Every structure is written in C-alpha cells, then in structure tokens.
Amino acid sequence: LAARIAKANLVQVSNEFSHVKTVAILGAGVAGLQTARQLQEIGIACAMFEKEEEVGGVWRKNYADFGLQVPKELYEFPDFPYPENFKCEDFPTGSEVQDYIVMYSKTFGLRDKI
C-alpha cells in the first residue's frame, strides 16, 4: 500500500476558501448539522436542504424505537456535550437522541439555515 501511495499523482489542495460564497448542505441530520456549525464558525454562509419538517435525520424516524449502543459521551457533538439538565440514562433512547439533536440545532441557530 505504501508503494502504491508513493507512486500516486496527488493534486495539491488549497485550504484557502475566500472565493466560496455559500455552501449547500443536503440533509439536516447529524452530519449536515455539524457541517453547518463548522462553516458557521469559520464565517462561511451555508444553506441546508432538508425534506422533513424537523432536523435529526435517521434519529427522527428510523431510530426512534432504538437507542445508543455506546455511552452518550461517545455520541455527542464535539462542542455540545449532553447538558447537565438533560434527563437521560447513560445509553439514551432514540427519542432522547433526537431531542438532543434538536437542542443542538436550536442552541446554535442552525434551523435558520434550512
């Protein structure tokens, strides 16, 4: 693998984004919300496109009857730990995870980007 990588013709990528005006994000699930938050932090405007009325992606419907299989601390937004006043067990249910995702989107004004 190392030999194949060494032979690769990799294009140099710039980390300069001043030419970017607005970024489109498809979906307001966990990944879409985190992307919007990071863009917000560096001052790049974004617009999220979500087909449902509420954020949350798969947690909104598909995982509503399930829950986390890992402790909640391993499934939280990097800049938003589960709040102390958020009542849930160490392994939140699907609806509790959905509530946490909605709380994240409201805290950072991400719903306004949909």
GIDA-V599293 format. One record per helix or strand. SS is the DSSP state (alpha for helix, beta for strand). FROM is the first residue (numbers start at 1). LEN is the number of residues. If there is no record, write none. Layout:
ss,from,len
SS,FROM,LEN
SS,FROM,LEN
This chain:
ss,from,len
alpha,2,6
beta,22,5
alpha,30,12
beta,45,5
alpha,57,3
beta,67,1
alpha,72,3
beta,77,1
beta,80,1
beta,93,1
alpha,94,14
alpha,111,3
